[in-house]
């Protein structure tokens, strides 16, 4: 929790210093077309808004059937590279 607070404070400070958003993708709800640019990036290098609901899914993981149209699903490999995205 403390690390998340520090990360959020850092992102907010960076945002105040620059004219552009510190986020890789600034949408706060899943938008498949706009979030598609995340494919091929490493999860550790992606900065998403804190109010965007994200679910990381390992390639060998069984995904629960719960659906949330605003949630961004990131399918990652064992090294954290994003292979595909979906909403739900």
Steps between C-alpha positions, in 0.01 A plus 500: 500500500782737589676426169178571309463834680858594418450400136178701478667804658789471254265478202302799620818702547619406151164602360525840665843559346412413143237607253431141394343218696740269687282204406573263212126498424286753685154345453331414829272233346607218273512611139625212283602724211700744713650240733617285206827698499594319823553172311872429477587713803624366830246527783768653726544796263131585461344787699121486519264731688436378856123500443523264199408147609764260368523122516832331422454157350789257470497295181446179700233645728136399487294818473184529710184570302432827685452792269556871549486698171715778648779264610817464295627142476871468429619157388869475585769239445735369770731802459225761522466582129144587400387256231143624462233710667126481536220674685279317740 
